[in-house]
Amino acid sequence: MSTYSDRDNERYLDEPAKRAGRTEFMRDRARVIHSASLRRLAAKTQVAVPWENDFQRTRLSHSLECAQIGRELGESLGADPDLLDTACLAHDLGHPPFGHNGEEALAEIAKSCGGFEGNAQSFRLLTRLEAKTVDANGRSIGLNLTRASLDAATKYPWQRAINPRKFGVYDDDVEIYKWMRADAPEGKRCIEAQIMDWSDDVSYSVHDLEDAIVANQVHVRTFEDDFDAIYATMTEDYGSNATKEEASEALTRLQELSCWPINYNGSHRSLARLKDSTSQLVGRFVVAAENKTRAIYGDEPLARYGANLEIPREQLIEVDFLKAVAGHYLIRAAESQERYAKQKIVVVELVELLYKSAPKALDAIFIDDWNHAADDGQRLRVVIDQIAALTDPGAYALHARLTQNR
């Protein structure tokens, strides 16, 4: 008997498979892999600027690594691996150019038209903006994924009114959102979304550390000296509720691991050790969640709303500490803050320039939305949709073109 019901496999618009032998979740995964939105992540910033060296991760490489982690963790717990692949590959599709810095800039601009949030933008791409399926009236319904895949990709299953900073759907996308969440417990994430979220945290906490060490931006020997500042970043920027003692104990546990990358010097041997550190840390965090979840729920397949992913507090705090390392040494760095300020100017000016020159300067796929917009707020949303879709180089190029033409 399948762990997933016919209802989980439903699409907003019924689309029979073109060939036999594929599950609905296989089809969902293929749709995301072949999407333009996924390809664009190859030129979007993760944390460090990806083209500053040949090692840094992009949003795409992060999403691929997140999917590998989520697929294996999900399968070990009895969830569908293709569904987890889909959710993890899709989780960052809506993030704009310049990483979270671009997201903050657009959120400020979009206050008057429903806000901006990368996860809500991902849902909008999957259900409206990405070109794949149209309904009988010619309206785009995006990739037309199954109910379960959309739900698994939804990190924040609520609207902006519930939490204006972190939310999963804009008010004008709520129709298909309500269809997706029919009969789901209010405000609760399915276990697949929880697995996706933990895989995301594990992936970027570990891989951002690896990238920063290779780029000579972080040295693990300094963590004790800078502990107070790292702890402040944990609590202020990442919302960790760990006590200072718990954070200190987390650092001690990490330092005691045989794989801790204490002597990285750029040699082939030390890079191999660093890669082993990355693998062991990922394994540590994944196995901890798998074992605790199994200890509570037993050996039956776990899917949808039948269970929660259970994560030991010690590993939660270890991951929070590693996230704060990147936050302190990379994001809070004066050089980064200077770059962020310049990028925000580009985003603000892009919105102003594109709005003034629309619809002429809009990409063709956004012109119908502009022409059907009922007011200035809806027109601003169209402009934001186009800018959010841009890669980092694309944002600079469009800004230069519009500036030249004004």
C-alpha positions in Angstrom: 0.0 0.0 0.0 1.4 3.4 -0.9 2.3 5.9 1.8 0.7 8.6 -0.3 -3.0 8.9 -1.2 -4.6 9.8 -4.5 -5.3 13.2 -3.0 -1.5 13.7 -2.4 -0.9 12.9 -6.0 -3.5 15.3 -7.4 -2.6 18.3 -9.5 -4.5 21.6 -9.5 -5.2 20.9 -13.2 -5.3 17.2 -14.2 -2.6 16.3 -16.6 -2.3 12.7 -17.6 1.3 11.4 -17.9 2.7 11.3 -21.4 4.3 7.9 -20.9 3.7 5.0 -18.5 5.9 3.9 -15.7 6.5 7.3 -14.0 5.1 8.2 -10.6 3.6 11.6 -10.1 6.5 12.6 -7.9 9.0 11.6 -10.6 7.1 14.0 -13.0 7.3 16.8 -10.4 11.0 16.3 -10.0 11.5 16.5 -13.8 9.5 19.7 -14.0 11.6 21.4 -11.5 14.9 20.2 -13.0 13.9 21.4 -16.4 12.7 24.8 -15.2 14.3 28.1 -16.1 14.1 29.2 -12.5 16.3 26.4 -11.4 18.9 27.1 -14.1 19.1 30.8 -13.0 20.2 29.8 -9.5 23.6 29.0 -11.1 24.3 32.7 -11.2 22.7 33.8 -7.9 24.7 34.4 -4.7 24.5 31.9 -1.9 26.6 33.8 0.7 30.0 34.6 -0.8 30.1 36.1 -4.3 30.4 32.9 -6.4 32.7 34.3 -9.1 35.3 35.6 -6.7 37.0 32.2 -6.9 36.3 28.9 -8.5 35.3 27.1 -5.3 32.4 29.1 -4.0 28.9 27.6 -4.0 26.0 29.2 -5.9 22.3 28.9 -5.1 22.2 26.1 -7.6 25.0 24.0 -6.1 23.5 24.6 -2.7 20.1 23.4 -3.9 21.7 20.3 -5.4 23.5 19.5 -2.2 20.4 20.2 -0.1 18.4 17.8 -2.4 21.0 15.0 -2.0 20.8 15.3 1.8 17.0 15.6 1.8 16.5 12.7 -0.6 18.5 10.3 1.5 17.1 11.4 4.9 13.6 11.3 3.5 14.0 7.8 2.0 15.5 6.5 5.3 12.3 7.6 7.0 10.0 6.1 4.4 9.1 9.4 2.6 9.2 9.4 -1.2 12.7 10.3 -2.4 11.6 12.0 -5.6 9.2 14.2 -3.6 12.0 15.2 -1.3 14.2 16.0 -4.3 11.5 18.2 -5.7 11.0 20.1 -2.5 14.7 20.7 -1.9 15.5 21.7 -5.5 12.5 24.1 -5.4 13.0 25.6 -1.9 15.2 28.6 -3.1 13.7 29.2 -6.6 12.2 32.5 -5.5 15.3 34.1 -4.0 16.3 37.2 -5.9 19.7 38.4 -7.0 22.2 39.2 -4.3 21.0 36.6 -1.8 19.2 37.6 1.3 20.5 41.2 0.8 18.3 41.4 -2.4 15.4 39.9 -0.5 15.6 42.5 2.2 15.7 45.3 -0.4 12.7 44.0 -2.3 10.8 43.4 1.0 11.2 47.1 1.9 10.0 48.2 -1.6 7.1 45.8 -1.7 5.5 46.8 1.6 2.6 48.6 -0.2 1.7 45.7 -2.5 1.8 42.6 -0.2 5.5 42.4 0.7 8.3 40.2 -0.6 9.6 36.9 0.8 11.8 34.4 -1.0 9.7 31.5 0.1 6.4 33.1 -1.0 8.1 34.0 -4.3 9.1 30.3 -4.7 5.5 29.3 -4.3 4.5 32.0 -6.8 7.0 30.7 -9.3 5.8 27.1 -8.9 2.1 28.0 -9.2 2.1 31.0 -11.6 5.2 32.4 -13.1 7.2 29.4 -14.4 6.0 28.6 -17.9 4.7 25.0 -18.2 0.9 24.6 -17.8 -2.0 26.9 -18.6 -5.7 26.4 -17.7 -8.7 26.6 -20.0 -8.7 30.4 -19.8 -5.1 30.6 -20.8 -4.0 31.5 -17.3 -0.6 30.2 -16.2 -0.6 27.8 -13.3 3.2 27.3 -13.2 4.6 23.8 -13.1 1.3 22.4 -11.8 3.0 20.2 -9.3 1.1 17.7 -7.1 -0.4 18.8 -3.8 2.2 16.9 -1.8 5.2 18.3 -3.7 3.9 21.9 -3.3 3.3 21.3 0.4 6.7 19.8 0.9 8.3 22.8 -0.7 6.4 25.2 1.7 8.6 26.2 4.6 6.2 28.7 6.1 2.6 27.5 5.6 0.8 30.7 6.5 0.1 34.2 5.0 1.8 37.5 5.6 -0.8 38.5 8.2 0.4 35.8 10.5 4.1 36.7 10.2 5.0 39.7 8.0 8.7 38.7 8.0 8.5 35.0 7.2 5.5 33.7 5.2 4.9 31.3 2.4 2.2 32.8 0.1 1.2 36.3 -1.1 -2.4 37.3 -0.7 -3.1 37.2 -4.5 -1.8 33.6 -4.7 -4.0 32.3 -2.0 -6.5 30.4 -4.2 -4.1 27.6 -5.2 -2.5 27.8 -1.7 -5.9 26.9 -0.1 -6.3 24.0 -2.6 -2.8 22.8 -1.6 -3.5 23.1 2.2 -7.0 21.5 2.1 -7.4 19.3 5.2 -3.9 20.1 6.4 -3.5 21.1 10.1 -3.4 24.9 10.3 0.2 26.3 10.5 1.7 22.8 10.6 4.4 21.6 8.1 4.3 18.1 6.7 7.3 15.9 7.6 8.7 16.3 4.1 8.8 20.1 4.5 10.5 19.6 7.9 13.1 17.3 6.2 13.6 19.9 3.5 14.1 22.6 6.1 16.6 20.6 8.1 18.5 19.6 5.0 18.7 23.2 4.0 20.1 24.2 7.4 22.6 21.3 7.4 23.7 22.0 3.9 24.4 25.7 4.1 25.8 25.6 7.7 28.4 23.1 6.8 29.1 24.1 3.2 29.3 27.9 4.0 32.0 26.9 6.5 33.9 24.9 3.9 33.7 27.7 1.3 34.9 30.3 3.8 37.9 28.1 5.0 39.0 27.5 1.4 38.7 31.3 0.7 40.8 32.0 3.7 38.0 34.0 5.3 37.6 31.8 8.3 40.1 29.9 10.6 38.6 27.6 13.1 41.3 28.4 15.6 39.8 31.8 16.1 36.3 30.6 17.2 37.2 30.6 20.9 38.6 34.2 20.8 35.6 35.4 18.8 33.0 33.3 20.7 31.1 36.2 22.2 30.6 37.8 18.8 29.6 34.5 17.2 27.1 33.9 20.0 25.6 37.4 19.5 25.2 36.6 15.8 23.5 33.2 16.7 20.8 34.9 18.8 20.4 38.3 17.1 20.6 37.3 13.4 19.5 33.6 13.4 17.0 33.6 16.3 18.7 30.8 18.2 17.4 30.3 21.8 20.6 28.6 22.9 22.1 29.7 26.1 25.7 30.9 26.1 26.7 27.7 28.0 24.9 25.5 25.4 26.7 27.3 22.5 30.0 26.9 24.2 29.4 23.2 24.8 28.4 22.9 21.1 31.7 24.4 20.0 33.6 22.1 22.4 31.8 19.0 20.9 32.7 20.2 17.3 36.3 20.8 18.3 36.6 17.3 19.7 35.5 15.7 16.5 38.4 13.8 14.8 37.3 15.5 11.5 37.5 19.1 12.8 39.4 21.1 10.1 42.1 22.5 12.4 45.1 22.7 10.1 43.8 23.8 6.6 46.7 25.2 4.6 45.5 24.9 1.0 47.4 21.7 0.2 45.7 18.8 -1.6 45.9 16.8 1.6 44.3 19.5 3.8 41.6 20.0 1.2 40.8 16.3 1.3 40.6 16.5 5.1 38.3 19.4 4.8 36.0 17.5 2.4 36.0 14.6 4.9 35.1 17.1 7.6 32.2 18.3 5.5 31.0 14.7 4.9 31.2 13.7 8.5 29.4 16.8 9.8 26.6 16.3 7.3 26.4 12.7 8.4 26.4 13.7 12.1 23.4 16.0 11.7 21.4 13.7 9.4 21.9 10.6 11.4 21.0 12.4 14.7 17.7 13.4 13.2 17.0 10.0 11.7 17.8 8.2 14.9 15.7 10.4 17.2 12.8 10.3 14.8 12.9 6.5 14.6 13.2 6.3 18.4 9.9 8.1 18.7 7.9 6.8 15.8 9.3 3.3 15.2 10.1 1.7 11.9 7.0 2.4 9.9 7.2 4.7 6.7 6.7 8.3 7.8 5.0 10.7 5.4 2.8 13.8 5.3 1.2 14.6 8.6 1.8 11.2 10.3 4.9 12.3 12.1 7.4 15.1 12.8 11.1 15.2 12.1 12.7 15.1 15.6 16.1 16.7 15.9 18.3 16.5 19.1 18.8 19.9 20.7 22.6 19.4 20.8 22.7 19.1 17.0 20.3 22.0 16.5 22.6 24.2 18.5 25.7 22.9 16.6 24.1 23.8 13.3 23.0 27.2 14.7 26.6 27.8 15.8 28.0 27.0 12.3 25.4 29.2 10.6 26.5 32.0 13.0 30.1 31.5 12.0 29.3 32.5 8.4 27.1 35.3 9.7 29.8 36.8 11.8 32.9 36.4 9.5 31.2 36.8 6.2 27.9 38.6 6.3 28.7 41.0 9.2 32.2 41.8 7.7 32.7 45.5 6.8 33.7 44.5 3.2 30.4 42.6 2.8 28.3 45.4 4.3 29.8 47.8 1.8 29.0 45.5 -1.0 25.4 45.0 0.3 24.8 48.7 0.4 25.8 49.1 -3.2 23.7 46.1 -4.2 20.6 47.6 -2.5 21.0 50.8 -4.5 21.0 48.7 -7.7 17.8 46.9 -6.6 16.0 50.1 -5.6 17.0 51.9 -8.8 16.1 48.8 -10.9 12.5 48.9 -9.5 12.2 52.7 -10.3 13.7 52.4 -13.7 11.8 49.3 -14.8 8.5 50.7 -13.5 9.0 54.0 -15.4 9.9 52.2 -18.7 7.3 49.5 -18.5 5.8 47.8 -20.3 8.4 48.4 -23.1 11.4 47.3 -21.0 9.6 44.3 -19.4 10.4 40.8 -20.5 7.7 39.5 -22.9 6.3 37.0 -20.4 5.4 39.8 -18.0 3.7 42.1 -20.4 0.2 40.4 -20.1 0.4 40.7 -16.3 1.2 44.4 -16.6 -1.6 45.0 -19.1 -4.1 43.2 -16.9 -3.0 44.9 -13.6 -5.8 46.7 -12.0 -3.8 49.3 -10.0 -0.3 50.6 -9.2 0.2 47.9 -6.6 -0.4 45.1 -9.1 1.9 46.8 -11.6 4.6 47.1 -8.9 4.3 43.4 -8.3 4.9 42.6 -11.9 8.1 44.7 -11.8 9.2 42.9 -8.7 8.5 39.5 -10.2 10.8 40.3 -13.1 13.6 41.7 -10.9 13.3 38.7 -8.5 13.9 36.4 -11.4 17.2 38.0 -12.4 20.6 36.5 -11.8 23.2 38.7 -10.2 24.9 39.5 -13.5 21.5 40.0 -15.1 20.6 42.5 -12.5 23.7 44.5 -13.1 23.3 44.3 -16.9 19.6 45.4 -16.8 20.5 48.2 -14.5 23.3 49.4 -16.8 20.9 49.2 -19.9 18.1 51.1 -18.2 20.4 53.7 -16.8 21.9 54.3 -20.2 18.5 54.7 -21.8 16.9 57.1 -19.3 
